[in-house]
Amino acid sequence: MNPEAQAHLAGLIAGARVGPLGLDGDADEWKSGVFRNFSSALAALQAVGAVTNDEGPEWTNRMLVALGEEPLEPLPAGFSGARLISVGARPPRPHDPPPASTFLGLVAVSEPDRPLDYGGRVQILGVELYSTKVAVAWRLAPEPDYEFLFADELAALDADLEEVSDFERDRLRKHLLQRLKIQRRHLRLADDVGTDYHTTGGGSGGGGGEQVGRMGFVPALPIEAERLTIFWDDLDFGVVLPPRTSP
C-alpha cells in the first residue's frame, strides 16, 4: 500500500474512533457522514492505484469497527457486482434556532482548584446563569499528560501505521491528540432537583502550558434548584445557587 494513502486512511479511522465533536446530535447521522467521506476517499485512492482492490475491503472493515459496526463478511468467490453498505440514517430536519438568552449573573464555585489523577490541575472559574441555559468557564494549568490519558487511542492509531514514516506518524499522533482534547467531555452538570442537562457546545484555547475554555448546557437552572454540582471526570465542584425569580 502507498504510505501516504495508508496515513490518510488511518487518520480518518482515528477520527472515527474519537467520535463526533461539539454539539449533542444524532449518532446515526454522524456515522453515515463519516462513512460516506471515508468510502469516497477509499474509492479515489483505489482509482489511482494507491490502494489495491484486495486492500480496500480490509480498510472498509477497519472503519466499520471504528464506528462500532460489525465488519463485513467476505464476498463469494467470483462476485463481480457492487456491494451496498448502509451505516447510520437519513439526516433529520434541521433544528429550529434557539431563543434569545438573557444573562442573569455569575456564580462562584467552592474549592475551584483541584489536581487531576492524570497530571495537571483544573480550575472551575465560574458558572454563568442565563434565562435559557447555563455555561461553565474552566482552566487547565498546568495541562495534563495527554499521551498518558489517551494511551489506548494512540496505540490503536499506531496499529494502523505500520509502514508510515516517523514524520507522518508524529503528525497524525499530534492531530489525534488535538481532536481527543476537543472531543473529550470532561464536564457534566447535576442539581438537587434532578434536571437533565445537555451540552450545547463550547470552545477552548491556550498556550504556554495552560488551556482555558467554556462549555454551555441546557436547560436553564430551575427556580427550585438550590445547589448545582459540576463534574470534571471523577471530581465534583459544589455551587450554592443564589435566590432567583422567574424571568
C-alpha positions as CSV (number, residue, x, y, z in Angstrom):
1,M,0.0,0.0,0.0
2,N,1.1,3.5,-0.7
3,P,2.4,5.0,2.6
4,E,0.7,8.4,2.0
5,A,-2.6,6.6,1.3
6,Q,-2.2,4.5,4.4
7,A,-1.6,7.6,6.5
8,H,-4.7,9.3,5.1
9,L,-7.0,6.4,5.7
10,A,-5.5,5.8,9.2
11,G,-6.2,9.5,10.1
12,L,-9.8,9.2,9.0
13,I,-10.3,6.0,11.1
14,A,-8.6,7.6,14.1
15,G,-11.1,10.4,13.9
16,A,-14.0,7.9,13.7
17,R,-12.7,6.2,16.9
18,V,-12.8,9.6,18.7
19,G,-16.4,10.3,17.8
20,P,-18.3,13.5,16.9
21,L,-17.0,16.9,18.0
22,G,-19.1,19.6,19.5
23,L,-22.9,19.6,19.9
24,D,-25.0,16.7,21.1
25,G,-26.5,15.2,17.9
26,D,-27.8,12.2,16.1
27,A,-25.2,9.4,16.2
28,D,-26.6,7.6,13.1
29,E,-26.4,10.9,11.1
30,W,-22.8,11.4,12.2
31,K,-21.8,7.8,11.4
32,S,-23.4,8.0,8.0
33,G,-21.5,11.1,7.1
34,V,-18.1,9.8,8.3
35,F,-18.6,6.5,6.4
36,R,-19.6,8.3,3.2
37,N,-16.5,10.5,3.3
38,F,-14.3,7.5,4.0
39,S,-15.8,5.5,1.2
40,S,-15.2,8.4,-1.3
41,A,-11.6,8.7,-0.2
42,L,-11.0,5.0,-0.4
43,A,-12.6,4.8,-3.9
44,A,-10.4,7.7,-5.1
45,L,-7.2,6.1,-3.8
46,Q,-8.2,2.8,-5.4
47,A,-8.8,4.6,-8.7
48,V,-5.2,5.9,-8.8
49,G,-3.7,2.6,-7.7
50,A,-2.6,3.8,-4.2
51,V,-4.8,1.1,-2.6
52,T,-5.4,-2.2,-4.2
53,N,-8.7,-3.9,-4.7
54,D,-7.7,-6.6,-2.2
55,E,-6.7,-4.0,0.4
56,G,-10.0,-2.0,0.1
57,P,-12.3,-4.4,2.0
58,E,-9.8,-4.6,4.9
59,W,-9.8,-0.8,5.3
60,T,-13.5,-0.7,5.0
61,N,-13.8,-3.2,7.8
62,R,-11.4,-1.2,10.0
63,M,-13.6,1.9,9.5
64,L,-16.8,-0.1,10.3
65,V,-15.3,-1.4,13.5
66,A,-14.1,2.1,14.5
67,L,-17.7,3.3,14.1
68,G,-19.0,0.5,16.3
69,E,-20.4,-1.6,13.4
70,E,-19.9,-5.2,12.5
71,P,-17.2,-5.9,9.9
72,L,-18.4,-7.3,6.5
73,E,-18.2,-11.0,5.6
74,P,-16.0,-11.8,2.6
75,L,-17.9,-11.8,-0.8
76,P,-18.4,-15.1,-2.5
77,A,-15.7,-16.2,-5.0
78,G,-16.3,-14.8,-8.4
79,F,-18.6,-12.0,-7.2
80,S,-18.4,-9.0,-9.6
81,G,-21.2,-6.7,-8.5
82,A,-21.3,-3.7,-6.2
83,R,-21.9,-4.1,-2.5
84,L,-24.3,-1.7,-0.8
85,I,-23.2,-0.7,2.7
86,S,-25.6,1.2,4.9
87,V,-24.3,3.0,8.0
88,G,-26.4,5.4,10.0
89,A,-29.7,7.0,8.9
90,R,-31.0,9.9,6.7
91,P,-30.3,13.3,8.3
92,P,-33.2,14.7,10.2
93,R,-34.8,18.1,9.6
94,P,-32.6,21.0,10.9
95,H,-33.4,22.1,14.4
96,D,-35.2,25.4,15.0
97,P,-32.9,28.3,16.1
98,P,-32.7,28.7,19.9
99,P,-34.5,31.6,21.6
100,A,-32.6,34.7,22.7
101,S,-30.9,34.2,26.1
102,T,-30.5,36.9,28.8
103,F,-27.5,37.0,31.1
104,L,-28.6,36.7,34.8
105,G,-25.4,36.5,36.8
106,L,-22.0,34.8,37.5
107,V,-21.7,32.4,40.5
108,A,-18.5,31.3,42.2
109,V,-17.6,27.7,42.8
110,S,-16.5,26.0,46.1
111,E,-12.8,24.8,46.1
112,P,-12.4,25.7,42.4
113,D,-8.7,24.5,42.0
114,R,-8.1,20.7,42.1
115,P,-5.3,18.3,40.9
116,L,-6.1,15.7,38.2
117,D,-5.3,12.0,38.5
118,Y,-3.6,12.1,35.1
119,G,-1.4,15.2,35.7
120,G,-2.1,18.9,35.8
121,R,-4.8,20.9,37.6
122,V,-8.3,22.0,36.7
123,Q,-9.9,25.2,37.9
124,I,-13.6,26.0,37.5
125,L,-13.7,29.7,37.1
126,G,-17.4,30.3,37.5
127,V,-20.9,29.4,36.4
128,E,-22.7,31.8,34.1
129,L,-26.5,31.8,34.5
130,Y,-28.8,32.7,31.6
131,S,-32.5,32.7,31.0
132,T,-32.3,29.7,28.7
133,K,-29.0,28.0,29.6
134,V,-26.0,27.6,31.9
135,A,-22.3,27.9,31.0
136,V,-19.2,26.8,32.9
137,A,-15.9,28.6,32.5
138,W,-12.8,26.4,33.2
139,R,-9.0,26.4,33.0
140,L,-6.3,23.7,32.9
141,A,-3.0,24.9,34.4
142,P,-0.7,23.1,34.1
143,E,-2.2,20.9,31.4
144,P,-2.4,17.1,32.0
145,D,-0.3,14.4,30.4
146,Y,-2.4,13.8,27.3
147,E,-0.2,10.9,26.0
148,F,-0.9,9.1,29.3
149,L,-4.6,10.0,29.3
150,F,-5.2,8.9,25.7
151,A,-2.7,5.9,25.6
152,D,-5.3,3.5,24.3
153,E,-6.3,5.7,21.4
154,L,-2.7,6.4,20.4
155,A,-2.0,2.6,20.4
156,A,-5.0,2.0,18.1
157,L,-3.7,4.6,15.7
158,D,-0.1,3.1,15.8
159,A,-1.5,-0.3,14.8
160,D,-2.8,1.3,11.5
161,L,0.6,3.0,10.7
162,E,3.0,0.1,10.4
163,E,4.6,1.3,7.1
164,V,4.2,5.1,7.6
165,S,7.2,7.3,8.1
166,D,8.2,8.7,11.5
167,F,7.4,12.2,10.4
168,E,3.9,11.3,9.2
169,R,3.3,9.1,12.3
170,D,4.2,12.1,14.5
171,R,1.9,14.4,12.6
172,L,-1.0,12.0,12.9
173,R,-0.5,11.5,16.6
174,K,-0.5,15.2,17.2
175,H,-3.6,15.6,15.2
176,L,-5.3,12.8,17.0
177,L,-4.3,14.2,20.4
178,Q,-5.7,17.6,19.5
179,R,-9.0,16.1,18.4
180,L,-9.2,14.0,21.5
181,K,-8.6,17.1,23.7
182,I,-11.5,18.9,21.9
183,Q,-13.9,15.9,21.9
184,R,-13.4,14.7,25.5
185,R,-16.4,15.7,27.5
186,H,-15.0,16.3,31.0
187,L,-17.9,18.4,32.1
188,R,-21.3,17.3,33.4
189,L,-23.9,19.1,35.5
190,A,-26.4,17.9,38.1
191,D,-28.6,19.8,40.5
192,D,-30.7,19.0,43.6
193,V,-34.0,18.7,41.7
194,G,-32.8,16.2,39.1
195,T,-32.6,18.3,36.0
196,D,-31.3,16.5,32.9
197,Y,-28.7,18.8,31.4
198,H,-27.3,18.5,27.8
199,T,-24.3,20.2,26.3
200,T,-24.8,22.9,23.6
201,G,-21.1,23.2,22.7
202,G,-18.2,25.4,23.7
203,G,-14.7,26.3,22.9
204,S,-11.2,26.5,24.3
205,G,-7.7,27.8,23.6
206,G,-4.4,28.1,25.2
207,G,-0.6,28.0,25.1
208,G,2.3,28.2,27.5
209,G,1.2,25.1,29.5
210,E,-2.4,26.2,30.1
211,Q,-5.8,25.9,28.4
212,V,-8.9,28.0,29.0
213,G,-12.4,27.1,27.9
214,R,-16.2,27.4,28.3
215,M,-19.0,24.8,27.9
216,G,-22.7,25.6,27.6
217,F,-25.6,23.4,28.8
218,V,-29.4,23.5,28.5
219,P,-31.9,23.9,30.0
220,A,-31.6,26.9,32.3
221,L,-31.4,26.3,36.1
222,P,-34.9,25.7,37.6
223,I,-36.0,28.3,40.1
224,E,-36.4,25.4,42.7
225,A,-32.7,24.4,42.4
226,E,-30.6,25.5,45.4
227,R,-27.4,23.6,44.6
228,L,-25.5,22.8,41.4
229,T,-22.7,20.2,41.1
230,I,-20.1,20.4,38.3
231,F,-18.4,17.1,37.5
232,W,-15.0,17.0,35.8
233,D,-14.3,13.3,35.3
234,D,-14.3,12.0,38.9
235,L,-14.0,15.4,40.6
236,D,-17.1,17.3,41.7
237,F,-17.4,21.0,42.4
238,G,-20.3,22.4,44.5
239,V,-22.1,25.6,43.7
240,V,-24.5,27.2,46.1
241,L,-27.1,29.0,44.0
242,P,-28.5,32.4,44.8
243,P,-32.2,33.0,45.1
244,R,-33.8,33.6,41.7
245,T,-37.2,34.6,40.4
246,S,-38.9,33.7,37.1
247,P,-37.9,35.9,34.2
